[in-house]
Amino acid sequence: MKTFPLLVLAVLFAAAHPASAQIKFTAKDWAKLQTYDVRTLSKGFEKHVGEIVAVKFNFRGKDIHHMKPNWYEGSLWQPDPNGKKGFSDVRINVAKKDLEAFKAITTNSTSTEEMTLYGKVSHDLNPNYYFVNIIGGKTATDSSGNVTVTW
């Protein structure tokens, strides 16, 4: 079944993320990683729930909300002539331990630098919204092709 390996990966991610400062992926699983820009992901979030993704963006939103004891909500933005006020955004959650690294990302809406963060697309049923649980932005590949994601 095609989604089985992604489900296993998602379960491993959920189990490892709270206790770990880095997430490791096998070369085989990393090869399945999909990359989306904010414009594309924001229009089809529901199609990607459970996927580990790379999100391309230009700046983060200024607002950060303390959602749960160990999680904060923020957003990633990208210019989009067809978006609201010329931008598109996606909601993200970032772990408390990674908050300072997230805050170090620019909030300058005129930034032309394209950055990438990695995470898992999720859906919270209670308030019914989609978001990406961010796991980091730096990658290191070992000699076997396995990848470690950190902040």
N, C-alpha and C positions, 0 to 999 in steps of 0.2 A: 504494500500500500504506500502510495507516494507521501502522504502526510505523516506516516508513522515516525520516520527519523526526525522530522521537525518537532513532533510532539515530545519525543524523548529529549531532544535538545532543549525544548522549552521547560520540561520538568527539571532537567539538570541545571538550567539557568536559575529557575526559581529556588531550587535547593541550595545552590552555591552562592547566590548573590548576597543575601544578608550577612553572611559570615566571612566573605572574602573580598579582598581589595582588587582581585583580578579574576577574570573568567577565561578559561581555556577552551579552545575549540579544536577538534581534529581537522586535519587538512580536508578530509572528505566533507565534513559539515560546513567548514568555512567556504568551500567551493559553491555551496548552495546559497550563500548570503546574497540578498538582493539589495541593490542601492537605489534609493529614491530621493528626489529633491522634494522640498516641502510642498511645492505646488502640486506635484503628482500625488504624494501621500495624503495630503489633506482632502483630496477629492474622492478617495477610495479607501479610507481607513478600514472600514468593515471587511474588506476583502483580504486584509493582511493580518488579522488577529492571530496571534500565536507565532508569527514569523519573527526571526531575528533579522534585523535590517540595519543598513547603513543609511543615515539621513544627512543629506547635503543641505546646508543652510548658510546664511550670511551673518546673522546676529541672533542673540537671545532677547526675549522680552524682559522688560525691567521688573515686572511684577513677579514675585515668588511668594507662594502661599504654603503655609505649614498645614498639610492635609491630614497626615496621620503621624503617630509618634516618631517614626523614623523616615518619613517621606515628605518631600516638598514638591509642589506643582509649579511648573514654569512653562515656557513656550520657546519654540525655535521659529525664526522668521526668514522670509526670503522675498525680494521684490517680485511683484506679479502685477502687470498692468491690468489684468482682469479681476484681481482680488479686491477685497475691501480696502479702501484708501490706498490702493496700489501695492498691497502686500498679501501674502498667504502665510498661515501659521499652523503649527501642530502643537498640541499639548504634550507635555512630557512630565514624567515623575523622575525625581533624582533622590537617591538615598541621602540621608542626613550626613553620613561620613564623606560623601562626594560633593556636598553643597558648596564648599569653598572653591573647588576646582570648577564647578559650573558657574559660580559667580565671576570667575576670572574671564569668562567669555564676554566679548564686547556686546554692548547694548546699542551701539552706534548704527542707526538705520541706514546710513550712507556707506557702510562697509561693503567693499566689493570682494573681499576675501571670502572664498568658499571654504567652509569648514565641514568636518564630518564627525558625527557621533554615532555610536552603535547602541542598539537596544532591542527590546522585544515589544511588539505591538500588542496592546492589551485593551480590554473593554470592561469597564466597571458598570455592572448592571444597575446598581442602586440609583446613581444619578444619571445613568445611561450616557456615558461619554467614552470616547476612544482616546488613547494616549500611548506614548512610547516610554517604557521603563528604560532609562538610559543606563548603560553599564560602563561607558567610557569613550575615549576618543583616540587613544594611542594603541597601536598594534605592534607586536613583535612576533616574528616568524622564526621558528627553530629549523634545524637542518632537515627535519622530516616534513616540514610544511604545516605543522600545527601552529595555531595562532593564539596568542594571549592578548586580551583586551584589558587595558588599565586606563586610569586617568592620567 
